[in-house]
Amino acid sequence: MIVTATYKYDLSDDDIERIAERVVRKLERKSNKQKLLNITEAAKHCGVSPQTFWRWRKRNKNLQDIELTAGGVVQFRAEDLDKFLKNK
């Protein structure tokens, strides 16, 4: 014998909209972590000027270790930059 329970939720339109917004924000955060950032975007992500980021990159081996180079273009993953900043 299989028993199936059904639940009735009384959600208002505002509740549904809030839930949808949370789901969208969570999905955006996850996709942004995998996104590759160029030098300018990486600097913005770290909250510094591109010149400061270039200096960091030259002086800090940890930052050089996480760069990805494809066809001469240096890129960084946002999640790697977050780890770098946490350990800095």
PyRosetta script that sets phi, psi and omega in degrees:
from pyrosetta import init, pose_from_sequence

init()
pose = pose_from_sequence("MIVTATYKYDLSDDDIERIAERVVRKLERKSNKQKLLNITEAAKHCGVSPQTFWRWRKRNKNLQDIELTAGGVVQFRAEDLDKFLKNK")
pose.set_psi(1, 128.7)
pose.set_omega(1, 179.2)
pose.set_phi(2, -108.6)
pose.set_psi(2, 128.0)
pose.set_omega(2, 179.0)
pose.set_phi(3, -110.7)
pose.set_psi(3, 128.3)
pose.set_omega(3, 179.5)
pose.set_phi(4, -115.8)
pose.set_psi(4, 127.9)
pose.set_omega(4, 178.2)
pose.set_phi(5, -97.9)
pose.set_psi(5, 139.0)
pose.set_omega(5, 175.4)
pose.set_phi(6, -120.4)
pose.set_psi(6, 141.9)
pose.set_omega(6, -179.5)
pose.set_phi(7, -120.0)
pose.set_psi(7, 142.9)
pose.set_omega(7, 177.2)
pose.set_phi(8, -110.1)
pose.set_psi(8, 122.7)
pose.set_omega(8, 179.0)
pose.set_phi(9, -104.2)
pose.set_psi(9, 131.0)
pose.set_omega(9, 175.6)
pose.set_phi(10, -102.1)
pose.set_psi(10, 85.8)
pose.set_omega(10, -179.9)
pose.set_phi(11, -104.0)
pose.set_psi(11, 133.2)
pose.set_omega(11, 176.7)
pose.set_phi(12, -80.5)
pose.set_psi(12, 169.0)
pose.set_omega(12, 177.1)
pose.set_phi(13, -61.4)
pose.set_psi(13, -36.6)
pose.set_omega(13, 177.9)
pose.set_phi(14, -64.0)
pose.set_psi(14, -40.8)
pose.set_omega(14, 178.2)
pose.set_phi(15, -61.9)
pose.set_psi(15, -46.1)
pose.set_omega(15, -179.4)
pose.set_phi(16, -63.2)
pose.set_psi(16, -40.9)
pose.set_omega(16, 179.3)
pose.set_phi(17, -64.6)
pose.set_psi(17, -42.9)
pose.set_omega(17, 177.7)
pose.set_phi(18, -61.9)
pose.set_psi(18, -42.9)
pose.set_omega(18, 179.3)
pose.set_phi(19, -62.8)
pose.set_psi(19, -45.0)
pose.set_omega(19, 179.8)
pose.set_phi(20, -61.8)
pose.set_psi(20, -41.7)
pose.set_omega(20, 179.0)
pose.set_phi(21, -62.8)
pose.set_psi(21, -40.3)
pose.set_omega(21, 178.7)
pose.set_phi(22, -64.1)
pose.set_psi(22, -42.0)
pose.set_omega(22, 179.4)
pose.set_phi(23, -63.4)
pose.set_psi(23, -44.6)
pose.set_omega(23, -179.6)
pose.set_phi(24, -62.4)
pose.set_psi(24, -45.2)
pose.set_omega(24, 179.2)
pose.set_phi(25, -61.1)
pose.set_psi(25, -41.5)
pose.set_omega(25, -179.7)
pose.set_phi(26, -65.2)
pose.set_psi(26, -42.5)
pose.set_omega(26, 178.7)
pose.set_phi(27, -65.3)
pose.set_psi(27, -39.2)
pose.set_omega(27, 178.7)
pose.set_phi(28, -64.2)
pose.set_psi(28, -41.8)
pose.set_omega(28, 178.9)
pose.set_phi(29, -61.1)
pose.set_psi(29, -44.0)
pose.set_omega(29, -179.3)
pose.set_phi(30, -64.7)
pose.set_psi(30, -42.7)
pose.set_omega(30, -178.9)
pose.set_phi(31, -71.1)
pose.set_psi(31, -33.0)
pose.set_omega(31, 179.3)
pose.set_phi(32, -68.7)
pose.set_psi(32, -28.4)
pose.set_omega(32, 179.9)
pose.set_phi(33, -67.1)
pose.set_psi(33, -30.8)
pose.set_omega(33, 179.7)
pose.set_phi(34, -88.6)
pose.set_psi(34, -11.3)
pose.set_omega(34, -177.1)
pose.set_phi(35, -66.8)
pose.set_psi(35, 141.2)
pose.set_omega(35, 177.2)
pose.set_phi(36, -90.8)
pose.set_psi(36, 133.2)
pose.set_omega(36, -177.3)
pose.set_phi(37, -112.3)
pose.set_psi(37, 137.9)
pose.set_omega(37, 173.4)
pose.set_phi(38, -79.2)
pose.set_psi(38, -177.2)
pose.set_omega(38, -175.2)
pose.set_phi(39, -59.6)
pose.set_psi(39, -46.0)
pose.set_omega(39, -178.3)
pose.set_phi(40, -63.4)
pose.set_psi(40, -44.5)
pose.set_omega(40, 179.1)
pose.set_phi(41, -67.1)
pose.set_psi(41, -37.6)
pose.set_omega(41, 178.5)
pose.set_phi(42, -64.6)
pose.set_psi(42, -41.4)
pose.set_omega(42, 178.2)
pose.set_phi(43, -62.2)
pose.set_psi(43, -44.3)
pose.set_omega(43, 179.1)
pose.set_phi(44, -62.4)
pose.set_psi(44, -42.1)
pose.set_omega(44, 179.4)
pose.set_phi(45, -60.1)
pose.set_psi(45, -36.9)
pose.set_omega(45, -179.4)
pose.set_phi(46, -84.5)
pose.set_psi(46, -9.6)
pose.set_omega(46, 178.6)
pose.set_phi(47, 79.3)
pose.set_psi(47, 27.1)
pose.set_omega(47, 178.8)
pose.set_phi(48, -128.8)
pose.set_psi(48, 169.7)
pose.set_omega(48, 177.8)
pose.set_phi(49, -75.6)
pose.set_psi(49, 158.4)
pose.set_omega(49, 176.6)
pose.set_phi(50, -57.9)
pose.set_psi(50, -35.5)
pose.set_omega(50, 178.9)
pose.set_phi(51, -64.1)
pose.set_psi(51, -43.2)
pose.set_omega(51, 177.5)
pose.set_phi(52, -63.3)
pose.set_psi(52, -41.0)
pose.set_omega(52, 179.6)
pose.set_phi(53, -62.8)
pose.set_psi(53, -40.9)
pose.set_omega(53, 177.7)
pose.set_phi(54, -60.2)
pose.set_psi(54, -43.1)
pose.set_omega(54, 178.6)
pose.set_phi(55, -63.1)
pose.set_psi(55, -44.3)
pose.set_omega(55, 176.9)
pose.set_phi(56, -55.5)
pose.set_psi(56, -46.3)
pose.set_omega(56, -175.7)
pose.set_phi(57, -62.3)
pose.set_psi(57, -39.4)
pose.set_omega(57, -179.6)
pose.set_phi(58, -71.2)
pose.set_psi(58, -35.7)
pose.set_omega(58, -173.3)
pose.set_phi(59, -90.9)
pose.set_psi(59, -21.0)
pose.set_omega(59, -170.3)
pose.set_phi(60, -114.1)
pose.set_psi(60, 113.5)
pose.set_omega(60, -179.2)
pose.set_phi(61, -63.6)
pose.set_psi(61, -35.7)
pose.set_omega(61, 179.8)
pose.set_phi(62, -60.1)
pose.set_psi(62, -36.6)
pose.set_omega(62, 179.4)
pose.set_phi(63, -72.3)
pose.set_psi(63, -34.2)
pose.set_omega(63, 177.7)
pose.set_phi(64, -69.2)
pose.set_psi(64, -32.2)
pose.set_omega(64, -178.5)
pose.set_phi(65, -68.5)
pose.set_psi(65, -25.1)
pose.set_omega(65, -175.9)
pose.set_phi(66, -97.8)
pose.set_psi(66, -0.5)
pose.set_omega(66, -179.7)
pose.set_phi(67, -77.6)
pose.set_psi(67, 147.3)
pose.set_omega(67, 177.7)
pose.set_phi(68, -114.8)
pose.set_psi(68, 128.9)
pose.set_omega(68, -178.7)
pose.set_phi(69, -116.0)
pose.set_psi(69, 125.7)
pose.set_omega(69, 177.3)
pose.set_phi(70, -134.4)
pose.set_psi(70, 112.3)
pose.set_omega(70, 179.5)
pose.set_phi(71, 64.0)
pose.set_psi(71, 32.1)
pose.set_omega(71, 178.7)
pose.set_phi(72, 83.8)
pose.set_psi(72, 0.0)
pose.set_omega(72, 179.4)
pose.set_phi(73, -99.2)
pose.set_psi(73, 122.6)
pose.set_omega(73, -179.9)
pose.set_phi(74, -89.2)
pose.set_psi(74, 131.1)
pose.set_omega(74, -179.7)
pose.set_phi(75, -137.3)
pose.set_psi(75, 159.5)
pose.set_omega(75, -179.2)
pose.set_phi(76, -135.1)
pose.set_psi(76, 148.4)
pose.set_omega(76, 171.5)
pose.set_phi(77, -86.8)
pose.set_psi(77, 140.3)
pose.set_omega(77, -179.7)
pose.set_phi(78, -59.2)
pose.set_psi(78, -39.7)
pose.set_omega(78, -178.7)
pose.set_phi(79, -66.0)
pose.set_psi(79, -34.4)
pose.set_omega(79, 176.9)
pose.set_phi(80, -68.4)
pose.set_psi(80, -39.0)
pose.set_omega(80, 177.3)
pose.set_phi(81, -64.8)
pose.set_psi(81, -38.8)
pose.set_omega(81, 178.0)
pose.set_phi(82, -61.6)
pose.set_psi(82, -42.1)
pose.set_omega(82, 178.1)
pose.set_phi(83, -64.9)
pose.set_psi(83, -42.3)
pose.set_omega(83, 178.5)
pose.set_phi(84, -58.6)
pose.set_psi(84, -47.1)
pose.set_omega(84, -178.1)
pose.set_phi(85, -65.7)
pose.set_psi(85, -35.5)
pose.set_omega(85, 179.6)
pose.set_phi(86, -64.8)
pose.set_psi(86, -37.6)
pose.set_omega(86, -177.4)
pose.set_phi(87, -89.1)
pose.set_psi(87, -6.7)
pose.set_omega(87, -176.1)
pose.set_phi(88, -73.2)
pose.dump_pdb("model.pdb")
